[in-house]
Amino acid sequence: MTIMSASTDLVARIGENAALPANRPIDRARRITQALLLGGSGGVVVGALLNIQELKVTDMLLLVVPLLVVFMARFYAWHIMKPKPTGDPIPVVARTLATSESVHLRQVRSASSNGLLVPVVAQPVGGLEPFRSVIMIQQTDPSEPLVDPEVGTLLALQQVEPGLGELANIAQMTPEQEELMEQLRRRPRMLSNRAPSLPMRRNALERKPTSSAIEFWASTAVGFVAIVAFAWWIV
């Protein structure tokens, strides 16, 4: 029988104890371009309202040009730029853990995806040290309610970077994963649920630490002021 973790807020604890700031160049590029687009969008509205009497149709079109440039920069940062891993992915077998946090608290909803955060303990193949992490179970049908996987469910995943706790789907289960999964079914106690948590990077738009919040809101202000000033200049 699988030994369950005694923690009552496992997702929150793992997330906070193992959070690295999003300070890579790609993280900063994503944060800044998103903030510039947010501020610039507000600047277009305010700039147009303040100069509604003087702005011509051609001026309105011209006012949108800087925003389109920022939008293209944001698209490049979020959809074309790829983070550079520090090593090859490592196949792991992860086991879901128990937590008292409700499904509602663990829901993640965004424009691109919906899912449920689930705590796991992962055992890399090759005898490397196990670790705890949090994965997101994607919601395939938005009309269906989010349901927790059964505690103790075994999943074949991969550790995205050595030394970090981020896990992702793997294209095909390796023979080593199949063997490890069978061993864990027979001897679940060989993988402790109290393994340490590895660091995971925060999302680029999280306002933690304070430096990330300052960078985001400062970029938002720059985008807003620049577009409003541009509106005054073109009339």
C-alpha positions in Angstrom: 0.0 0.0 0.0 1.2 3.5 -0.9 2.2 5.7 2.1 0.5 9.1 1.7 2.0 12.4 2.6 0.7 14.0 5.8 0.9 17.6 4.4 -2.4 19.4 4.2 -1.3 22.0 1.6 1.2 20.2 -0.4 0.8 22.1 -3.7 1.3 25.5 -2.0 4.2 24.3 0.1 6.1 22.7 -2.9 5.4 25.8 -5.0 6.6 28.3 -2.5 9.6 26.3 -1.1 10.9 25.5 -4.6 10.2 28.8 -6.5 13.0 30.3 -8.6 12.5 33.9 -9.9 11.8 34.1 -13.6 14.9 36.1 -14.4 16.3 34.4 -17.6 16.5 36.6 -20.7 13.4 34.9 -22.2 11.5 35.5 -18.9 12.3 39.1 -18.9 11.5 39.5 -22.6 8.1 37.9 -22.0 7.3 40.0 -18.9 8.4 43.3 -20.5 6.6 42.8 -23.9 3.4 41.8 -22.1 3.6 44.8 -19.9 4.3 47.2 -22.8 1.3 45.8 -24.7 -0.9 46.2 -21.6 0.3 49.8 -21.0 0.3 50.7 -24.7 -3.3 49.4 -25.1 -4.4 51.7 -22.3 -2.4 54.5 -23.8 -4.2 54.2 -27.2 -7.6 54.5 -25.5 -6.6 57.5 -23.3 -4.6 59.2 -26.0 -7.5 59.0 -28.5 -10.0 60.3 -25.9 -7.8 63.2 -24.9 -7.3 64.2 -28.6 -10.7 63.1 -30.0 -11.4 66.5 -31.6 -8.0 66.8 -33.3 -7.4 63.2 -34.4 -8.2 62.3 -38.0 -8.7 58.8 -39.3 -5.1 58.6 -40.6 -3.9 59.8 -37.1 -5.9 57.0 -35.5 -4.3 54.4 -37.8 -0.9 55.9 -37.1 -1.5 55.7 -33.3 -2.0 52.0 -33.6 1.3 51.4 -35.4 3.5 51.4 -32.2 1.1 49.0 -30.6 1.3 46.6 -33.5 5.1 46.7 -33.2 4.9 45.8 -29.5 2.4 43.0 -30.3 4.8 41.5 -32.8 7.6 41.7 -30.2 5.4 40.0 -27.7 4.4 37.3 -30.2 8.1 36.6 -30.9 9.0 36.4 -27.2 6.1 34.1 -26.2 5.7 31.9 -29.3 9.0 31.8 -31.2 11.7 32.2 -28.6 12.5 29.0 -26.7 14.3 28.7 -23.4 17.7 27.1 -23.5 17.9 24.0 -21.3 21.0 23.4 -19.3 21.0 19.6 -20.0 19.0 16.8 -21.6 15.6 15.8 -20.2 15.6 12.8 -17.8 12.8 10.2 -17.9 11.0 9.8 -14.6 8.1 7.9 -13.0 5.9 10.2 -10.9 3.4 9.2 -8.3 0.5 11.4 -7.4 0.2 12.5 -3.7 -2.6 13.3 -1.4 -3.5 16.9 -0.5 -6.3 18.5 1.4 -6.4 21.5 -0.9 -9.7 21.6 -2.8 -9.9 21.2 -6.5 -11.2 24.8 -6.7 -8.0 26.2 -5.1 -5.8 24.2 -7.4 -7.5 25.1 -10.7 -5.5 27.0 -13.2 -7.4 28.9 -15.9 -5.9 31.0 -18.6 -6.6 32.0 -22.2 -4.5 29.1 -23.5 -5.3 26.2 -21.2 -7.2 25.0 -18.2 -6.0 22.4 -15.7 -5.5 21.2 -12.2 -2.4 21.3 -10.1 -1.5 18.0 -8.6 1.4 17.2 -6.2 3.7 14.3 -7.2 6.9 12.6 -6.1 9.1 11.6 -9.0 11.8 8.9 -9.3 14.3 9.5 -12.2 15.5 6.5 -14.0 19.1 5.4 -13.4 19.0 5.6 -9.7 19.1 9.4 -9.4 17.6 11.0 -6.2 13.8 11.3 -6.1 12.1 14.7 -5.6 8.7 16.2 -5.1 7.1 18.5 -7.7 3.7 19.8 -8.9 2.3 19.0 -12.3 -0.7 20.4 -14.2 -3.3 17.9 -15.5 -4.7 19.5 -18.6 -8.5 19.8 -19.0 -9.3 18.3 -22.4 -13.1 19.0 -22.3 -14.0 22.4 -20.8 -17.6 21.2 -20.3 -16.5 18.5 -18.0 -15.5 19.2 -14.3 -11.9 18.9 -13.2 -11.3 15.6 -11.4 -8.3 14.6 -9.3 -6.4 11.6 -10.5 -6.5 8.8 -8.0 -3.9 9.2 -5.3 -1.0 6.8 -6.0 -1.4 7.0 -9.8 1.9 6.3 -11.7 2.8 8.6 -14.6 5.6 8.4 -17.1 7.0 11.9 -17.5 10.3 13.6 -18.0 12.3 16.1 -15.9 12.8 19.1 -18.2 16.2 20.1 -16.8 18.6 18.4 -14.5 18.4 19.9 -11.0 15.0 21.5 -11.6 11.6 20.2 -10.6 9.6 21.0 -13.7 8.0 17.9 -15.3 6.6 17.5 -18.7 5.0 14.8 -20.9 7.2 12.4 -22.6 6.7 11.3 -26.2 7.1 7.6 -25.6 7.7 5.6 -22.4 11.2 4.2 -22.2 11.9 0.5 -21.3 13.6 1.8 -18.1 10.4 3.7 -17.1 8.3 0.6 -17.7 10.6 -1.5 -15.5 10.6 1.2 -12.8 6.9 1.5 -12.9 6.5 -2.2 -12.4 8.9 -2.1 -9.4 6.9 0.7 -7.8 3.6 -1.2 -8.3 5.2 -4.2 -6.4 7.1 -2.2 -3.9 5.6 1.3 -3.5 7.6 2.0 -0.3 10.8 2.1 -2.3 9.8 5.7 -3.3 9.4 7.9 -0.3 6.7 10.6 -0.4 8.8 12.9 1.7 11.5 13.4 -0.9 12.8 17.0 -1.1 11.4 19.6 -3.5 13.5 20.8 -6.4 13.4 24.4 -7.5 10.9 25.4 -10.2 10.8 28.6 -12.1 8.0 31.0 -11.6 5.8 32.1 -14.5 7.2 35.2 -16.2 4.1 37.2 -15.3 4.2 36.4 -11.6 4.8 39.5 -9.4 7.3 37.7 -7.2 10.0 38.6 -6.3 9.6 42.4 -5.9 12.1 43.0 -8.8 9.7 41.2 -11.2 6.8 43.3 -10.0 8.8 46.5 -10.4 9.9 45.5 -13.9 6.3 44.6 -15.0 4.6 47.8 -13.7 7.5 50.1 -14.8 7.2 48.6 -18.4 3.4 49.1 -18.2 3.9 52.7 -17.3 6.4 53.2 -20.1 4.1 51.7 -22.7 1.2 53.9 -21.5 3.1 57.2 -21.3 4.9 56.6 -24.6 1.6 56.0 -26.5 -0.1 59.0 -24.9 2.9 61.2 -25.7 2.8 59.9 -29.3 -0.8 60.7 -29.6 -0.1 64.3 -28.6 2.8 64.5 -31.0 0.9 63.4 -34.1 -2.1 65.8 -33.8 
